[in-house]
Amino acid sequence: MTLSWKRIYAIFQKDLKDLSKNLYVTSIFILPFLMAFLYGKMYDANLEIHYIIINLTLASVTAFIQCAVIAEEKEKHTLRGLMLSPASVVDILTGKSLVSFILSVVTIVLCAMITGYEPANIVYVSIAIFISMLFYLALGTVFGLLTRTVVEASVIFLPVIFLFGFGSMLMMLVDKYPVLSFIEYLPNIQLVDFAYKVEEGAGFGELWSHLAILLAWGIVTIILAAIVYKKREIDK
């Protein structure tokens, strides 16, 4: 299956234009910037704080905007027409992911500048964040396909934003409740652990397991998104 960059760009332009008109959705940008200014001014931001903001951006900007863009298509009854167009599933999902991806990169970079985050190895950290984005884009796609309206998507997605945006705080419960040890394998927790090892000067041999877990989350969720998309494509 080949990509049609012309179709992808057309979908990207349409979504960017629609998003610029939807203040309800774009207001989500306030959250990571508010946190960045709050922690940047009030505290000497440590790595934990930097990654609360980064994970919050991935959950609220990357995943939620992706979810809202698709939910809005369903609400306007235009997603069916897009599915029946000559554009392939890869064209459609790639085009729809570009807006969320670009806005997320800009938000993370600006928030890092506000809080003064300078990773010890920007290449390793960038790779880990990019792989994490694949998971969040796919997650947003799944929720967008399963919800009917933007308002419904907003309500359903709130626990997701809490879990992945502030989930690192749940690590305090792991020692007390061993049954919650699965939390250690959540993508947001893996990203924080990865960042700590990078700051300690770890090489790829010590980092690859975290990247593998992040990639596994991404691949599984992408497959799930493709399955849900195909099901929606044939549903009446």
MARFIZA-349302 format. One line per field, with one value per atom (N, C-alpha, C, O): z, y, x; atom name. Coordinates in Angstrom, 2 decimals. Layout:
# MARFIZA-349302
zz	Z  ...
yy	Y  ...
xx	X  ...
a	CA  ...
END
This chain:
# MARFIZA-349302
zz	0.00  0.00  0.00  0.88  -0.98  -1.11  -0.52  -0.54  -0.02  0.54  -0.57  -1.50  -0.47  -1.37  -0.58  0.18  -0.77  0.02  -0.30  0.54  -1.52  -1.89  -1.06  -0.55  -0.90  -0.09  1.38  2.09  1.84  3.23  3.55  4.59  2.65  2.86  2.84  3.60  1.97  1.89  3.20  3.70  3.75  5.02  6.15  7.02  6.13  7.13  7.11  8.15  5.92  5.79  6.30  6.99  5.95  6.38  7.90  8.51  8.51  9.97  10.69  11.72  10.14  10.74  10.70  11.66  9.59  9.45  10.40  11.06  10.48  11.39  12.84  13.64  13.18  14.57  14.98  16.12  14.06  14.36  14.70  15.35  14.25  14.51  15.77  16.24  16.34  17.49  18.77  19.17  19.41  20.62  21.79  22.70  21.75  22.82  22.87  23.95  21.70  21.63  21.83  22.59  21.16  21.23  22.61  22.93  23.45  24.81  25.64  26.68  25.19  25.91  25.94  26.80  25.00  24.98  26.24  26.64  26.86  28.05  29.16  29.91  29.28  30.42  30.53  31.58  29.49  29.66  29.83  30.58  29.15  29.30  30.68  31.26  31.21  32.56  33.58  34.48  33.41  34.30  34.17  35.17  32.94  32.70  33.37  34.03  33.22  33.85  35.37  36.09  35.86  37.31  37.94  38.89  37.40  37.96  37.64  38.43  36.47  36.07  36.94  37.17  37.42  38.23  39.72  40.46  40.16  41.59  42.14  43.33  41.26  41.74  40.87  39.74  41.44  40.65  40.01  40.61  38.79  38.14  38.06  37.54  38.60  38.48  37.34  36.66  37.14  36.02  36.14  35.13  37.36  37.57  37.08  36.43  37.40  36.99  35.48  34.86  34.88  33.43  32.74  31.75  33.28  32.61  32.99  32.29  34.06  34.31  33.19  32.66  32.84  31.78  30.42  29.62  30.14  28.85  28.72  27.67  29.75  29.70  29.62  28.95  30.30  30.23  28.81  28.32  28.16  26.77  25.85  24.99  26.04  25.20  25.38  24.42  26.62  26.89  26.45  25.87  26.73  26.47  25.07  24.48  24.54  23.19  22.14  21.23  22.26  21.24  21.15  20.09  22.26  22.24  22.16  21.36  22.99  23.03  21.74  21.24  21.20  19.96  18.83  18.00  18.80  17.80  17.96  16.98  19.19  19.49  19.07  18.43  19.41  19.13  17.63  17.15  16.90  15.44  14.77  13.89  15.18  14.59  15.07  14.30  16.37  16.91  16.22  15.99  15.90  15.22  13.82  13.36  13.15  11.82  11.93  11.08  12.98  13.17  13.51  13.03  14.34  14.74  13.54  13.47  12.59  11.39  10.28  9.21  10.55  9.58  8.30  7.20  8.45  7.29  7.27  6.27  8.37  8.43  7.47  6.84  7.36  6.44  5.01  4.29  4.60  3.25  3.03  1.95  4.07  3.97  3.84  3.09  4.59  4.53  3.15  2.69  2.50  1.19  0.04  -1.12  0.35  -0.67  -1.15  -0.55  -2.23  -2.72  -1.74  -1.90  -0.72  0.25  1.04  1.47  1.22  1.97  3.47  3.89  4.27  5.72  6.20  7.15  5.56  5.94  5.62  6.42  4.44  4.06  5.07  5.54  5.42  6.31  7.71  8.26  8.28  9.64  9.74  10.74  8.68  8.67  8.58  9.31  7.67  7.52  8.79  9.16  9.46  10.68  11.87  12.83  11.79  12.89  12.80  13.81  11.60  11.42  12.26  12.82  12.34  13.12  14.59  15.19  15.16  16.57  16.80  17.81  15.86  16.00  16.02  16.90  15.05  14.94  16.14  16.71  16.54  17.69  18.97  19.85  19.08  20.26  20.32  21.38  19.19  19.14  19.55  20.35  18.98  19.31  20.80  21.45  21.33  22.75  23.66  24.63  23.36  24.19  24.16  25.20  22.98  22.85  23.62  24.35  23.47  24.17  25.68  26.44  26.13  27.57  28.15  29.26  27.39  27.84  27.97  28.88  27.07  27.15  28.37  29.04  28.67  29.82  31.13  32.03  31.24  32.49  32.53  33.57  31.39  31.35  31.24  31.72  30.62  30.49  29.35  28.20  29.69  28.71  28.92  29.77  28.17  28.38  28.13  27.30  28.86  28.69  27.30  26.77  26.71  25.34  24.61  24.73  23.86  23.21  22.14  21.86  21.54  20.50  21.11  20.60  22.20  22.86  23.34  23.14  23.98  24.52  23.39  23.53  22.28  21.15  20.57  20.20  20.48  19.97  20.87  20.40  22.18  23.14  23.08  23.14  22.97  22.90  21.59  21.58  20.50  19.20  19.24  18.76  19.81  19.92  20.80  20.51  21.89  22.77  22.01  22.22  21.14  20.36  19.49  19.29  18.97  18.15  18.96  18.47  20.22  21.10  21.34  21.22  21.69  22.03  20.82  20.95  19.64  18.43  18.15  17.82  18.29  18.06  19.12  18.81  20.37  21.45  21.18  21.35  20.77  20.44  19.28  19.26  18.30  17.16  17.60  17.16  18.47  18.96  19.68  19.41  20.59  21.34  20.43  20.61  19.44  18.50  17.69  17.41  17.31  16.52  17.36  16.84  18.66  19.53  20.09  20.57  20.03  20.55  19.40  18.24  19.76  18.73  18.57  17.49  19.64  19.58  20.31  21.05  20.09  20.76  22.26  23.04  22.66  24.09  24.77  25.85  24.12  24.66  24.75  25.74  23.72  23.73  24.89  25.52  25.16  26.24  27.59  28.42  27.82  29.10  29.28  30.34  28.24  28.32  28.45  29.08  27.85  27.81  29.09  29.27  29.96  31.18  32.03  32.46  32.29  33.05  32.35  33.00  31.01  30.25  30.46  30.66  30.43  30.66  32.07  32.26  33.04  34.41  34.54  35.13  33.97  34.10  33.46  34.06  32.24  31.52  31.74  31.58  32.12  32.37  33.76  33.94  34.76  36.14  36.74  37.96  35.89  36.36  37.15  37.95  36.95  37.69  39.19  39.99  39.57  41.00  41.60  42.81  40.74  41.23  41.65  42.33  41.25  41.62  43.13  43.63  43.84  45.30  45.88  47.00  45.12  45.61  45.35  45.94  44.45  44.04  45.21  45.39  46.00  47.14  48.18  48.85  48.32  49.33  48.84  49.62  47.53  46.95  45.76  44.63  46.00  44.94  43.74  42.63  43.95  42.86  41.76  40.63  42.12  41.15  40.44  39.80  40.53  39.94  38.43  37.82  37.80  36.35  35.93  34.78  36.88  36.59  36.08  35.28  36.54  36.14  34.63  34.07  33.98  32.55  31.67  30.45  32.30  31.52  30.72  31.19  29.52  28.68  29.32  29.11  30.08  30.72  31.80  31.96  32.53  33.56  32.91  33.37  31.83  31.11  30.56  30.55  30.11  29.57  30.66  30.42  31.85  32.98  33.38  33.58  33.50  33.84  32.80  33.14  31.54  30.44  30.62  30.48  30.92  31.07  32.22  32.11  33.33  34.47  34.09  34.46  33.34  32.94  31.96  31.99  31.10  30.17  30.97  30.65  31.98  32.80  33.57  33.88  33.85  34.55  33.60  34.03  32.30  31.32  30.77  30.23  30.89  30.40  28.88  28.17  28.39  26.96  26.42  27.16  25.12  24.47  25.07  25.14  25.51  26.09  27.31  27.60  28.06  29.26  28.95  29.78  27.77  27.44  26.52  26.45  25.81  24.76  25.29  24.59  26.52  27.06  27.21  26.97  27.63  27.76  26.39  26.22  25.41  24.05  23.49  22.80  23.81  23.32  23.91  23.20  25.19  25.83  25.23  24.95  25.03  24.41  23.00  22.60  22.25  20.88  20.86  20.00  21.82  21.91  22.17  21.56  23.09  23.34  22.06  21.73  21.33  20.10  19.04  18.43  18.82  17.78  18.10  17.23  19.34  19.74  19.56  19.06  19.96  19.86  18.41  18.05  17.59  16.15  15.50  14.70  15.83  15.29  15.74  14.95  17.02  17.55  16.81  16.48  16.56  15.84  14.43  13.96  13.76  12.40  12.40  11.50  13.42  13.52  13.75  13.09  14.69  14.98  13.76  13.46  13.06  11.86  10.80  10.21  10.57  9.56  9.94  9.08  11.25  11.71  11.47  11.02  11.76  11.53  10.03  9.63  9.22  7.77  7.18  6.20  7.79  7.24  8.01  7.59  9.18  9.94  9.15  8.43  9.30  8.66  9.47  9.10
yy	-1.19  0.00  1.25  1.40  2.13  3.33  4.54  4.62  5.47  6.69  7.70  7.82  8.43  9.54  10.83  11.24  11.46  12.65  13.80  14.67  13.81  14.85  14.73  15.73  13.51  13.29  13.55  14.13  13.10  13.31  14.81  15.24  15.58  17.02  17.70  18.64  17.21  17.78  17.52  18.40  16.31  15.97  16.81  17.30  16.97  17.78  19.22  19.79  19.81  21.20  21.36  22.33  20.40  20.47  20.40  21.18  19.47  19.31  20.53  20.96  21.09  22.28  23.45  24.22  23.59  24.66  24.45  25.40  23.22  22.93  23.14  23.65  22.74  22.85  24.31  24.68  25.15  26.57  27.26  28.30  26.68  27.26  26.71  27.23  25.65  24.99  25.37  24.71  26.45  26.93  25.96  25.92  25.17  24.19  23.17  22.78  22.75  21.76  22.41  21.91  23.54  24.17  24.72  24.97  24.91  25.40  24.42  24.79  23.17  22.16  22.54  22.06  23.40  23.84  24.60  24.64  25.22  26.03  25.19  25.66  23.94  23.09  22.87  23.19  22.33  22.13  23.42  23.46  24.50  25.78  26.36  26.95  26.20  26.67  25.93  26.55  24.61  23.82  24.22  24.31  24.46  24.83  26.16  26.29  27.15  28.45  28.34  28.96  27.55  27.39  26.78  27.33  25.63  24.96  25.70  25.70  26.33  27.05  28.26  28.61  28.91  30.12  29.82  30.50  28.81  28.57  27.59  27.62  26.71  25.68  25.61  26.10  25.00  24.66  23.31  22.26  23.36  22.16  21.04  21.22  19.86  18.69  17.81  18.17  16.67  15.80  15.31  15.20  15.03  14.55  15.59  15.24  16.84  17.91  18.10  18.28  18.05  18.17  17.12  17.41  15.90  14.82  14.75  14.10  15.38  15.56  16.42  16.14  17.47  18.38  17.70  17.85  16.96  16.27  15.19  15.10  14.40  13.36  13.97  13.43  15.08  15.77  16.28  16.23  16.77  17.23  16.06  16.20  14.93  13.75  13.28  12.88  13.33  12.86  13.87  13.50  15.16  16.17  16.76  17.05  16.94  17.52  16.42  16.39  15.52  14.48  13.59  13.47  12.98  12.00  12.66  12.25  13.68  14.24  14.99  14.86  15.76  16.47  15.47  15.67  14.40  13.36  12.77  12.57  12.52  11.98  12.97  12.58  14.24  15.25  15.50  15.70  15.48  15.70  14.62  14.92  13.38  12.27  12.27  12.02  12.57  12.63  13.73  13.58  14.83  15.93  15.52  15.89  14.74  14.21  13.35  13.42  12.53  11.68  12.52  12.24  13.54  14.40  15.13  15.34  15.51  16.22  15.26  15.68  13.95  12.90  13.00  12.70  13.42  13.52  12.40  12.22  11.66  10.61  9.47  8.90  9.15  8.09  8.41  7.54  9.66  10.06  9.95  9.57  10.28  10.18  8.72  8.39  7.85  6.42  5.83  4.92  6.36  5.85  6.54  6.19  7.50  8.20  7.32  6.29  7.72  6.94  6.87  6.05  7.74  7.75  6.44  5.95  5.88  4.63  4.92  6.07  3.86  4.02  4.65  5.43  4.31  4.90  6.38  7.19  6.75  8.17  8.96  10.02  8.43  9.14  9.30  10.40  8.20  8.25  9.04  9.70  8.97  9.77  11.25  12.06  11.60  12.99  13.56  14.69  12.76  13.22  13.26  13.99  12.51  12.49  13.64  14.01  14.19  15.23  16.47  17.07  16.88  18.07  17.87  18.70  16.76  16.46  16.33  16.81  15.69  15.47  16.80  17.03  17.65  18.92  19.82  20.42  19.90  20.72  20.20  20.98  18.89  18.28  18.62  18.97  18.51  18.83  20.28  20.57  21.19  22.61  22.85  23.59  22.22  22.40  21.87  22.53  20.69  20.10  20.97  21.21  21.44  22.27  23.57  23.97  24.24  25.51  25.32  26.13  24.26  23.99  23.67  24.07  22.93  22.62  23.88  24.00  24.83  26.11  26.89  27.54  26.84  27.57  27.00  27.76  25.67  25.04  24.84  24.49  25.08  24.96  23.54  23.24  22.65  21.26  21.10  21.42  20.62  20.35  18.92  18.69  17.95  16.54  16.31  16.98  15.34  15.01  14.48  14.70  13.78  13.26  13.51  12.73  14.60  14.99  14.00  13.89  13.28  12.30  11.15  10.79  10.57  9.46  9.89  9.18  11.06  11.54  11.80  11.49  12.36  12.65  11.35  11.29  10.32  9.03  8.45  7.97  8.51  7.98  8.74  8.13  10.05  10.86  10.59  10.52  10.44  10.15  8.81  8.71  7.79  6.47  6.57  5.96  7.35  7.55  8.21  7.87  9.14  9.83  8.86  9.04  7.84  6.85  6.19  5.98  5.87  5.27  6.23  5.85  7.48  8.44  8.81  9.02  8.89  9.16  8.02  8.25  6.79  5.63  5.55  5.21  5.86  5.85  6.88  6.60  8.07  9.10  8.69  9.00  7.99  7.50  6.50  6.58  5.58  4.57  5.24  4.93  6.16  6.82  7.69  7.78  8.33  9.15  8.34  8.78  7.14  6.26  5.66  5.32  5.52  4.90  5.90  5.49  7.19  8.20  8.84  8.73  9.51  10.05  11.56  12.09  12.26  13.71  14.18  13.42  15.44  16.00  16.09  15.83  16.47  16.57  15.20  15.08  14.18  12.82  12.39  11.77  12.71  12.36  13.05  12.46  14.31  15.07  14.43  14.32  14.00  13.40  12.05  11.78  11.22  9.88  9.96  9.10  11.00  11.07  11.64  11.55  12.21  12.81  11.81  12.15  10.58  9.61  9.25  8.97  9.25  8.93  10.02  9.72  11.27  12.38  12.29  12.55  11.93  11.81  10.66  10.81  9.50  8.31  8.49  8.16  9.01  9.14  10.49  10.61  11.51  12.80  12.92  13.49  12.37  12.47  11.09  10.95  10.08  8.70  8.44  7.50  9.26  9.03  9.18  8.61  9.95  10.11  8.80  8.59  7.93  6.66  5.69  4.70  5.99  5.10  5.00  4.03  6.01  5.98  4.85  4.40  4.40  3.34  1.93  0.96  1.83  0.51  -0.25  -1.44  0.44  -0.23  -0.68  -1.70  0.11  -0.20  -1.28  -2.11  -1.25  -2.22  -2.92  -2.45  -4.03  -4.75  -5.13  -5.29  -5.26  -5.64  -4.57  -4.84  -3.36  -2.26  -2.16  -1.15  -3.19  -3.15  -3.00  -2.61  -3.30  -3.14  -1.68  -1.39  -0.76  0.67  0.99  1.90  0.23  0.46  0.31  0.85  -0.42  -0.68  0.25  0.12  1.18  2.15  3.02  3.29  3.45  4.20  5.49  5.87  6.17  7.41  7.13  7.91  6.04  5.67  5.22  5.57  4.46  4.01  5.20  5.19  6.22  7.41  8.14  8.63  8.22  8.87  8.06  8.63  6.75  5.88  6.02  6.08  6.06  6.23  7.54  7.57  8.62  9.94  9.96  10.56  9.29  9.24  8.52  8.95  7.43  6.69  7.49  7.41  8.25  9.12  10.15  10.40  10.73  11.73  11.11  11.79  9.82  9.12  8.70  8.15  8.96  8.64  7.23  6.73  6.58  5.22  5.16  6.09  4.04  3.82  3.07  2.75  2.80  2.15  0.77  0.35  0.08  -1.25  -1.25  -2.25  -0.13  -0.02  0.62  0.58  1.21  1.96  1.21  1.53  0.21  -0.42  -1.07  -1.11  -1.60  -2.27  -1.30  -1.66  -0.07  0.95  1.31  1.46  1.45  1.75  0.62  0.85  -0.62  -1.79  -1.81  -2.12  -1.49  -1.47  -0.36  -0.57  0.82  1.93  1.56  1.86  0.92  0.52  -0.53  -0.51  -1.45  -2.49  -1.86  -2.24  -0.90  -0.17  0.48  0.41  1.12  1.80  0.85  1.13  -0.26  -1.22  -1.84  -1.93  -2.26  -2.87  -1.88  -2.25  -0.63  0.36  0.75  1.01  0.80  1.08  -0.03  0.25  -1.26  -2.40  -2.30  -2.53  -1.96  -1.81  -0.70  -0.84  0.41  1.54  1.13  1.50  0.35  -0.12  -1.05  -0.99  -1.91  -2.84  -2.08  -2.34  -1.12  -0.34  0.49  0.61  1.05  1.84  0.97  1.37  -0.21  -1.11  -1.52  -1.64  -1.73  -2.09  -0.94  -1.16  0.29  1.47  1.66  2.18  1.23  1.41  0.55  0.94  -0.63  -1.54  -1.48  -2.07  -0.77  -0.63  0.22  1.15  -0.09  0.72  1.97  2.79
xx	0.85  0.00  0.89  1.73  0.70  1.52  0.79  -0.44  1.58  1.02  0.77  1.57  -0.33  -0.60  -0.40  -1.28  0.75  1.07  0.14  -0.10  -0.40  -1.35  -2.62  -3.14  -3.12  -4.32  -4.04  -4.86  -2.87  -2.50  -2.45  -2.94  -1.85  -1.73  -3.10  -3.35  -4.00  -5.35  -6.10  -6.80  -5.97  -6.62  -6.02  -6.75  -4.71  -4.01  -4.51  -4.82  -4.59  -5.05  -6.48  -6.80  -7.34  -8.74  -8.85  -9.58  -8.11  -8.18  -7.61  -8.13  -6.54  -5.93  -6.90  -7.01  -7.60  -8.58  -9.76  -10.21  -10.25  -11.37  -10.99  -11.77  -9.76  -9.31  -9.17  -9.46  -8.71  -8.52  -9.84  -9.85  -10.95  -12.28  -12.91  -13.92  -12.32  -12.93  -12.19  -11.23  -12.64  -11.98  -12.15  -11.32  -13.22  -13.46  -12.32  -11.88  -11.85  -10.78  -9.42  -8.59  -9.18  -7.86  -7.55  -6.38  -8.57  -8.33  -7.51  -6.97  -7.42  -6.63  -5.16  -4.41  -4.73  -3.32  -2.96  -1.80  -3.95  -3.68  -3.08  -2.22  -3.53  -3.15  -1.64  -1.07  -0.95  0.50  1.28  2.25  0.86  1.56  1.35  2.26  0.14  -0.15  0.72  1.28  0.82  1.67  3.14  3.86  3.57  4.98  5.30  6.34  4.42  4.65  4.58  5.37  3.62  3.45  4.69  5.25  5.13  6.30  7.59  8.53  7.63  8.84  9.12  10.27  8.05  8.21  8.29  9.01  7.54  7.41  8.44  8.76  8.96  9.87  11.12  11.15  12.15  13.33  13.03  13.24  12.52  11.98  13.01  14.10  12.63  13.48  12.96  11.99  13.59  13.22  11.78  11.08  11.36  9.99  8.97  7.98  9.23  8.31  8.34  7.29  9.54  9.63  8.76  8.09  8.78  8.06  6.58  5.80  6.19  4.76  4.19  3.11  4.92  4.46  4.51  3.59  5.59  5.70  4.62  3.97  4.43  3.39  1.99  1.11  1.80  0.52  0.27  -0.86  1.31  1.19  0.84  -0.02  1.49  1.21  -0.23  -0.89  -0.72  -2.08  -3.13  -4.15  -2.89  -3.92  -3.86  -4.90  -2.67  -2.54  -2.49  -3.33  -1.52  -1.37  -2.61  -3.22  -2.97  -4.07  -5.44  -6.28  -5.68  -7.03  -7.38  -8.50  -6.44  -6.74  -6.99  -7.88  -6.20  -6.43  -7.84  -8.55  -8.21  -9.54  -10.62  -11.60  -10.45  -11.47  -11.63  -12.75  -10.51  -10.57  -11.42  -12.23  -11.22  -11.98  -13.42  -14.34  -13.63  -14.99  -15.79  -16.99  -15.14  -15.83  -16.27  -17.35  -15.42  -15.79  -17.05  -17.94  -17.12  -18.29  -19.51  -20.62  -19.31  -20.42  -21.02  -22.23  -20.17  -20.62  -21.05  -21.49  -20.90  -21.26  -20.42  -20.91  -19.16  -18.27  -17.22  -16.52  -17.10  -16.10  -16.44  -15.55  -17.73  -18.15  -17.74  -17.25  -17.95  -17.57  -16.08  -15.63  -15.31  -13.86  -13.43  -12.52  -14.11  -13.80  -14.10  -13.42  -15.14  -15.54  -14.81  -15.02  -13.95  -13.19  -12.03  -11.76  -11.34  -10.20  -9.02  -8.12  -9.03  -7.93  -7.92  -8.96  -6.73  -6.58  -6.63  -6.56  -6.75  -6.76  -5.46  -5.46  -4.34  -3.05  -3.03  -2.55  -3.54  -3.61  -4.43  -4.01  -5.60  -6.52  -5.93  -5.91  -5.45  -4.94  -3.63  -3.37  -2.80  -1.57  -1.90  -1.34  -2.81  -3.21  -3.80  -3.52  -4.63  -5.28  -4.32  -4.55  -3.25  -2.28  -1.28  -0.68  -1.11  -0.09  -0.37  0.55  -1.65  -1.98  -1.61  -0.94  -2.06  -1.77  -0.27  0.25  0.42  1.86  2.62  3.45  2.34  3.06  2.76  3.67  1.49  1.13  1.78  2.15  1.91  2.54  4.03  4.55  4.70  6.14  6.37  7.26  5.58  5.71  5.46  6.20  4.42  4.08  5.18  5.55  5.70  6.77  8.02  8.64  8.39  9.60  9.44  10.34  8.30  8.07  7.99  8.53  7.33  7.24  8.62  8.94  9.43  10.80  11.63  12.45  11.42  12.13  11.67  12.48  10.38  9.84  10.40  10.78  10.44  10.90  12.42  12.97  13.08  14.54  15.05  16.14  14.27  14.69  15.69  15.39  16.88  17.93  18.43  19.29  17.90  18.28  19.76  20.38  20.32  21.74  22.03  23.12  21.06  21.21  19.89  18.94  19.85  18.59  18.16  16.97  19.11  18.77  17.98  16.92  18.49  17.80  16.41  15.43  16.35  15.08  14.08  12.90  14.55  13.67  13.10  11.93  13.94  13.48  12.39  11.37  12.63  11.65  10.33  9.26  10.40  9.18  8.44  7.21  9.18  8.56  7.82  6.69  8.46  7.81  6.58  5.55  6.68  5.52  4.37  3.21  4.70  3.66  2.87  1.67  3.53  2.83  1.72  0.62  2.04  1.03  -0.12  -1.28  0.19  -0.86  -1.71  -2.92  -1.10  -1.88  -2.85  -4.02  -2.37  -3.22  -4.32  -5.46  -3.97  -4.97  -6.06  -7.25  -5.66  -6.63  -7.52  -8.71  -6.94  -7.71  -8.77  -9.91  -8.40  -9.34  -10.51  -11.67  -10.21  -11.27  -12.13  -13.34  -11.50  -12.26  -13.23  -14.35  -12.82  -13.69  -14.81  -15.87  -14.58  -15.57  -16.59  -17.65  -16.27  -17.19  -17.98  -17.60  -19.07  -19.97  -19.86  -20.12  -19.47  -19.38  -18.12  -17.50  -17.75  -16.58  -16.81  -15.90  -18.02  -18.33  -18.22  -17.65  -18.76  -18.66  -17.20  -16.79  -16.43  -15.00  -14.29  -13.42  -14.65  -14.01  -14.26  -13.35  -15.49  -15.85  -15.15  -14.58  -15.21  -14.61  -13.10  -12.48  -12.49  -11.03  -10.41  -9.19  -11.21  -10.65  -9.85  -8.75  -10.37  -9.57  -8.26  -7.26  -8.28  -7.06  -6.02  -4.84  -6.45  -5.53  -4.94  -3.75  -5.77  -5.27  -4.28  -3.21  -4.64  -3.81  -2.43  -1.41  -2.42  -1.15  -0.47  0.74  -1.26  -0.66  -0.06  1.02  -0.76  -0.29  -0.03  0.10  0.06  0.21  1.47  1.51  2.51  3.76  3.54  4.28  2.50  2.20  1.69  1.78  1.14  0.60  1.70  1.44  2.94  4.05  4.23  4.78  3.76  3.85  3.02  3.26  2.02  1.14  1.68  1.21  2.67  3.14  3.77  3.50  4.60  5.25  4.23  4.40  3.16  2.14  1.19  0.73  0.90  -0.03  0.63  0.52  1.32  2.04  1.17  1.68  -0.15  -1.04  -1.04  -1.42  -0.60  -0.56  0.78  1.07  1.60  2.94  2.92  3.92  1.76  1.66  1.83  2.15  1.62  1.75  3.16  3.34  4.14  5.53  5.72  6.67  4.83  4.98  4.14  4.13  3.43  2.68  3.66  4.76  3.29  4.23  4.73  5.88  3.89  4.34  5.39  6.34  5.24  6.22  7.53  8.61  7.41  8.60  9.39  10.62  8.68  9.34  10.11  11.22  9.54  10.22  11.45  12.53  11.31  12.45  13.56  14.74  13.16  14.12  14.89  16.11  14.17  14.80  15.80  16.87  15.44  16.37  17.67  18.76  17.54  18.74  19.59  20.82  18.95  19.69  20.49  21.66  19.88  20.57  21.74  22.72  21.64  22.72  23.84  24.86  23.65  24.66  24.58  25.57  23.44  23.28  23.41  23.03  23.94  24.07  22.87  21.95  22.89  21.75  21.47  20.32  22.53  22.36  21.48  20.81  21.46  20.62  19.27  18.36  19.15  17.94  16.98  15.80  17.50  16.70  15.42  14.40  15.47  14.28  13.11  11.96  13.41  12.35  11.80  10.59  12.68  12.23  11.38  10.39  11.78  11.03  9.63  8.67  9.50  8.18  7.32  6.14  7.92  7.19  6.74  5.61  7.63  7.30  6.20  5.32  6.25  5.22  3.85  2.85  3.80  2.55  2.05  0.87  2.97  2.60  2.06  1.03  2.75  2.35  0.99  0.13  0.81  -0.47  -1.62  -2.68  -1.40  -2.48  -2.75  -3.89  -1.71  -1.89  -2.71  -3.60  -2.41  -3.18  -4.63  -5.55  -4.84  -6.20  -6.94  -8.12  -6.25  -6.86  -7.27  -8.34  -6.41  -6.71  -7.93  -8.77  -8.02  -9.15  -10.45  -11.46  -10.42  -11.62  -12.02  -13.21  -11.03  -11.31  -12.00  -13.00  -11.45  -12.04  -13.46  -14.33  -13.68  -15.02  -15.99  -17.12  -15.56  -16.40  -16.65  -17.69  -15.70  -15.80  -16.91  -17.55  -17.14  -18.15  -19.46  -20.46  -19.46  -20.71  -21.70  -21.31  -22.97  -24.00  -24.25  -25.09
a	N  CA  C  O  N  CA  C  O  N  CA  C  O  N  CA  C  O  N  CA  C  O  N  CA  C  O  N  CA  C  O  N  CA  C  O  N  CA  C  O  N  CA  C  O  N  CA  C  O  N  CA  C  O  N  CA  C  O  N  CA  C  O  N  CA  C  O  N  CA  C  O  N  CA  C  O  N  CA  C  O  N  CA  C  O  N  CA  C  O  N  CA  C  O  N  CA  C  O  N  CA  C  O  N  CA  C  O  N  CA  C  O  N  CA  C  O  N  CA  C  O  N  CA  C  O  N  CA  C  O  N  CA  C  O  N  CA  C  O  N  CA  C  O  N  CA  C  O  N  CA  C  O  N  CA  C  O  N  CA  C  O  N  CA  C  O  N  CA  C  O  N  CA  C  O  N  CA  C  O  N  CA  C  O  N  CA  C  O  N  CA  C  O  N  CA  C  O  N  CA  C  O  N  CA  C  O  N  CA  C  O  N  CA  C  O  N  CA  C  O  N  CA  C  O  N  CA  C  O  N  CA  C  O  N  CA  C  O  N  CA  C  O  N  CA  C  O  N  CA  C  O  N  CA  C  O  N  CA  C  O  N  CA  C  O  N  CA  C  O  N  CA  C  O  N  CA  C  O  N  CA  C  O  N  CA  C  O  N  CA  C  O  N  CA  C  O  N  CA  C  O  N  CA  C  O  N  CA  C  O  N  CA  C  O  N  CA  C  O  N  CA  C  O  N  CA  C  O  N  CA  C  O  N  CA  C  O  N  CA  C  O  N  CA  C  O  N  CA  C  O  N  CA  C  O  N  CA  C  O  N  CA  C  O  N  CA  C  O  N  CA  C  O  N  CA  C  O  N  CA  C  O  N  CA  C  O  N  CA  C  O  N  CA  C  O  N  CA  C  O  N  CA  C  O  N  CA  C  O  N  CA  C  O  N  CA  C  O  N  CA  C  O  N  CA  C  O  N  CA  C  O  N  CA  C  O  N  CA  C  O  N  CA  C  O  N  CA  C  O  N  CA  C  O  N  CA  C  O  N  CA  C  O  N  CA  C  O  N  CA  C  O  N  CA  C  O  N  CA  C  O  N  CA  C  O  N  CA  C  O  N  CA  C  O  N  CA  C  O  N  CA  C  O  N  CA  C  O  N  CA  C  O  N  CA  C  O  N  CA  C  O  N  CA  C  O  N  CA  C  O  N  CA  C  O  N  CA  C  O  N  CA  C  O  N  CA  C  O  N  CA  C  O  N  CA  C  O  N  CA  C  O  N  CA  C  O  N  CA  C  O  N  CA  C  O  N  CA  C  O  N  CA  C  O  N  CA  C  O  N  CA  C  O  N  CA  C  O  N  CA  C  O  N  CA  C  O  N  CA  C  O  N  CA  C  O  N  CA  C  O  N  CA  C  O  N  CA  C  O  N  CA  C  O  N  CA  C  O  N  CA  C  O  N  CA  C  O  N  CA  C  O  N  CA  C  O  N  CA  C  O  N  CA  C  O  N  CA  C  O  N  CA  C  O  N  CA  C  O  N  CA  C  O  N  CA  C  O  N  CA  C  O  N  CA  C  O  N  CA  C  O  N  CA  C  O  N  CA  C  O  N  CA  C  O  N  CA  C  O  N  CA  C  O  N  CA  C  O  N  CA  C  O  N  CA  C  O  N  CA  C  O  N  CA  C  O  N  CA  C  O  N  CA  C  O  N  CA  C  O  N  CA  C  O  N  CA  C  O  N  CA  C  O  N  CA  C  O  N  CA  C  O  N  CA  C  O  N  CA  C  O  N  CA  C  O  N  CA  C  O  N  CA  C  O  N  CA  C  O  N  CA  C  O  N  CA  C  O  N  CA  C  O  N  CA  C  O  N  CA  C  O  N  CA  C  O  N  CA  C  O  N  CA  C  O  N  CA  C  O  N  CA  C  O  N  CA  C  O  N  CA  C  O  N  CA  C  O  N  CA  C  O  N  CA  C  O  N  CA  C  O  N  CA  C  O  N  CA  C  O  N  CA  C  O  N  CA  C  O  N  CA  C  O  N  CA  C  O  N  CA  C  O  N  CA  C  O  N  CA  C  O  N  CA  C  O  N  CA  C  O  N  CA  C  O  N  CA  C  O  N  CA  C  O  N  CA  C  O  N  CA  C  O  N  CA  C  O  N  CA  C  O  N  CA  C  O  N  CA  C  O  N  CA  C  O  N  CA  C  O  N  CA  C  O  N  CA  C  O  N  CA  C  O  N  CA  C  O  N  CA  C  O  N  CA  C  O  N  CA  C  O  N  CA  C  O  N  CA  C  O  N  CA  C  O  N  CA  C  O  N  CA  C  O  N  CA  C  O  N  CA  C  O  N  CA  C  O  N  CA  C  O  N  CA  C  O  N  CA  C  O
END
